[in-house]
Amino acid sequence: MNGTTPIHRAPDSSTARQALALAGVFQAASQVDELARSGQVDERAWGTLIHATLDTDPASFEAIYGGHPNNLRLGIETLEGMLGRRQANPVVMRYGFSLLMLMSKLRNDADMMDTLGARLSRVQGQAEHFGATHENVIASLGEVYQDTISTFKNRIVVQGDPSLLQSRMMPERVRACLLTGIRFALLWHQQGGRRWKLMFQRGSLKKALDELN
């Protein structure tokens, strides 16, 4: 994805991997908020999220986010703000924790997990043809989210500029971004992340993030 970016040393602890995966969740949450309020995205952050979601069989953990933590810089900074008890955007925090909750529901629905995997495989073919961030691919990712995750009773209600949220491709972009958050939430769980750890292991998570800087 970033041909000139050197591959960073792989995270050498489960806590570091959990921190990076969680940063991906909050990077997605931050980009959803930015899309809803301004219609814009951070291109590096956006590209990292989309590529990670399309790469369902990565060669390594670090390959998921393009080989360097700076690709998750936006999420890392958002997460550092929360763990450091600094003033954090409450809307972004709500999106992030809602993504973790929806991921838990998804994990308990084997049929939906299978459907999600099959649908993403088809979108991968589109991405190979058009490019990962082409609007056709984004539209398909948004449709996958709408047909799966958004059918849960507890859905994420996105706040923002109503005219922006109804503009061309915006619903699809927001849904695609939410799907990328689910991707990183699943990764976080796979690496041993649990919601209780966010309360009782803030220090170790923060230390892991500090070591990435």
C-alpha positions as CSV (number, residue, x, y, z in Angstrom):
1,M,0.0,0.0,0.0
2,N,2.8,2.4,0.9
3,G,5.7,1.3,-1.3
4,T,8.2,3.7,0.2
5,T,7.3,3.0,3.8
6,P,9.8,0.7,5.5
7,I,8.3,-2.4,7.3
8,H,8.3,-1.6,11.0
9,R,9.5,-4.1,13.5
10,A,6.6,-6.5,14.3
11,P,4.9,-5.9,17.7
12,D,6.5,-8.3,20.1
13,S,3.8,-8.6,22.7
14,S,0.1,-9.4,22.7
15,T,-0.6,-6.1,24.4
16,A,1.1,-4.2,21.6
17,R,-1.0,-6.1,19.0
18,Q,-4.1,-5.4,21.0
19,A,-3.3,-1.7,21.2
20,L,-2.7,-1.5,17.4
21,A,-5.9,-3.4,16.6
22,L,-7.9,-1.1,19.0
23,A,-6.3,1.9,17.4
24,G,-7.8,0.6,14.1
25,V,-11.2,0.6,15.7
26,F,-10.9,4.1,16.9
27,Q,-9.4,5.2,13.6
28,A,-12.5,4.0,11.9
29,A,-14.6,5.8,14.5
30,S,-12.7,9.0,13.9
31,Q,-13.1,8.8,10.2
32,V,-16.9,8.1,10.5
33,D,-17.2,11.3,12.5
34,E,-15.1,13.3,10.1
35,L,-17.1,12.0,7.1
36,A,-20.4,12.9,8.8
37,R,-19.2,16.4,9.8
38,S,-17.1,17.5,6.8
39,G,-17.4,14.9,4.1
40,Q,-13.6,14.4,4.1
41,V,-11.2,11.7,5.2
42,D,-7.5,11.4,6.0
43,E,-6.4,9.5,2.8
44,R,-3.7,7.5,4.6
45,A,-6.0,6.5,7.4
46,W,-8.8,5.7,5.0
47,G,-6.7,3.6,2.7
48,T,-5.3,1.7,5.6
49,L,-8.7,0.8,6.9
50,I,-10.1,-0.3,3.5
51,H,-7.0,-2.4,2.7
52,A,-7.2,-4.1,6.1
53,T,-10.8,-5.0,5.6
54,L,-10.2,-6.4,2.1
55,D,-7.2,-8.5,3.3
56,T,-8.9,-11.3,5.1
57,D,-5.9,-13.6,4.9
58,P,-2.9,-11.4,5.7
59,A,0.6,-12.7,5.6
60,S,1.4,-11.4,9.1
61,F,-0.2,-9.2,11.8
62,E,1.7,-6.1,10.7
63,A,0.7,-6.6,7.1
64,I,-2.9,-5.9,8.1
65,Y,-2.1,-2.2,8.6
66,G,0.5,-1.8,5.9
67,G,3.6,-2.6,7.9
68,H,4.0,0.6,9.9
69,P,2.1,1.9,12.9
70,N,2.0,5.4,11.3
71,N,-0.7,4.1,9.1
72,L,-2.8,3.9,12.2
73,R,-1.5,7.2,13.6
74,L,-4.9,8.8,13.7
75,G,-6.3,5.9,15.7
76,I,-3.3,5.7,18.0
77,E,-3.7,9.4,18.9
78,T,-7.4,9.0,19.5
79,L,-6.8,6.0,21.7
80,E,-4.0,7.8,23.6
81,G,-6.3,10.6,24.4
82,M,-8.8,8.2,25.8
83,L,-6.3,6.2,27.9
84,G,-4.6,9.3,29.1
85,R,-7.9,10.6,30.3
86,R,-7.5,13.7,28.2
87,Q,-10.5,15.4,26.6
88,A,-11.7,12.9,24.0
89,N,-14.4,13.4,21.4
90,P,-17.5,11.8,23.0
91,V,-19.0,11.0,19.6
92,V,-15.9,9.2,18.4
93,M,-15.8,7.3,21.7
94,R,-19.4,6.3,21.3
95,Y,-18.8,5.0,17.8
96,G,-15.7,3.1,18.9
97,F,-17.3,1.3,21.9
98,S,-20.4,0.6,19.8
99,L,-18.2,-1.1,17.2
100,L,-16.8,-3.3,19.9
101,M,-20.3,-4.2,21.1
102,L,-21.4,-5.0,17.6
103,M,-18.3,-7.2,17.0
104,S,-19.3,-9.2,20.1
105,K,-22.8,-9.8,18.6
106,L,-21.3,-10.8,15.2
107,R,-18.9,-13.3,16.8
108,N,-21.9,-15.1,18.3
109,D,-23.7,-15.3,14.9
110,A,-21.9,-18.0,12.9
111,D,-24.2,-17.7,9.9
112,M,-23.6,-13.9,9.7
113,M,-19.8,-14.5,10.0
114,D,-20.0,-16.9,7.1
115,T,-22.1,-14.5,5.0
116,L,-19.6,-11.7,5.8
117,G,-16.7,-13.8,4.7
118,A,-18.3,-14.9,1.5
119,R,-19.4,-11.3,0.6
120,L,-15.9,-9.9,1.3
121,S,-14.4,-12.5,-1.0
122,R,-16.5,-11.2,-3.8
123,V,-15.6,-7.6,-3.0
124,Q,-11.9,-8.6,-3.1
125,G,-12.4,-9.4,-6.8
126,Q,-13.8,-6.0,-7.4
127,A,-10.9,-4.4,-5.6
128,E,-8.4,-6.3,-7.8
129,H,-10.1,-4.9,-10.9
130,F,-10.9,-1.3,-9.8
131,G,-8.6,-0.6,-6.9
132,A,-9.3,-0.9,-3.2
133,T,-10.7,2.6,-2.7
134,H,-12.7,2.9,-5.9
135,E,-16.2,4.0,-5.3
136,N,-17.6,0.7,-6.7
137,V,-15.6,-1.2,-4.0
138,I,-16.7,1.3,-1.3
139,A,-20.3,0.9,-2.4
140,S,-20.0,-2.8,-2.1
141,L,-18.4,-2.7,1.3
142,G,-21.2,-0.4,2.4
143,E,-23.8,-2.8,1.1
144,V,-22.1,-5.7,3.0
145,Y,-22.4,-3.7,6.2
146,Q,-26.0,-2.7,5.5
147,D,-27.0,-6.4,4.8
148,T,-25.2,-7.8,7.9
149,I,-24.1,-5.7,10.8
150,S,-26.8,-3.1,10.5
151,T,-29.5,-5.7,10.9
152,F,-28.7,-6.0,14.6
153,K,-31.2,-4.4,16.9
154,N,-28.5,-2.1,18.4
155,R,-27.3,-0.1,15.4
156,I,-24.9,2.8,15.3
157,V,-26.7,6.1,14.7
158,V,-24.3,8.5,13.0
159,Q,-24.5,12.2,13.8
160,G,-23.4,14.9,11.4
161,D,-24.5,17.3,8.7
162,P,-27.8,16.0,7.4
163,S,-27.2,17.3,3.9
164,L,-23.7,15.7,3.8
165,L,-25.0,12.4,5.1
166,Q,-27.6,12.3,2.3
167,S,-25.2,13.3,-0.5
168,R,-24.0,11.0,-3.2
169,M,-21.9,8.0,-1.9
170,M,-21.8,9.3,1.6
171,P,-24.1,6.6,3.1
172,E,-21.9,4.0,1.4
173,R,-18.7,5.6,2.6
174,V,-19.9,5.8,6.2
175,R,-21.1,2.2,6.2
176,A,-17.9,1.0,4.6
177,C,-16.0,2.8,7.3
178,L,-18.1,1.2,10.1
179,L,-17.3,-2.2,8.5
180,T,-13.6,-1.4,8.7
181,G,-14.1,-0.7,12.4
182,I,-15.7,-4.2,12.8
183,R,-12.7,-5.7,11.0
184,F,-10.3,-4.2,13.6
185,A,-12.6,-5.0,16.5
186,L,-12.5,-8.7,15.4
187,L,-8.7,-8.4,15.1
188,W,-8.5,-6.9,18.6
189,H,-10.6,-9.8,20.0
190,Q,-8.4,-12.4,18.2
191,Q,-5.3,-10.9,19.8
192,G,-6.8,-11.3,23.3
193,G,-8.5,-7.9,23.6
194,R,-11.5,-7.7,26.0
195,R,-13.6,-4.8,27.1
196,W,-12.8,-5.2,30.8
197,K,-9.1,-4.7,29.9
198,L,-9.9,-1.2,28.8
199,M,-10.8,-0.5,32.4
200,F,-8.2,-2.5,34.3
201,Q,-5.2,-2.5,31.9
202,R,-5.2,1.1,30.8
203,G,-1.6,1.5,31.9
204,S,-0.2,-1.4,29.9
205,L,-2.1,-0.4,26.8
206,K,-0.8,3.2,27.1
207,K,2.7,2.0,27.6
208,A,2.4,-0.2,24.5
209,L,1.2,2.8,22.5
210,D,4.0,5.0,23.9
211,E,6.6,2.5,22.6
212,L,5.2,2.8,19.1
213,N,6.1,6.5,19.0
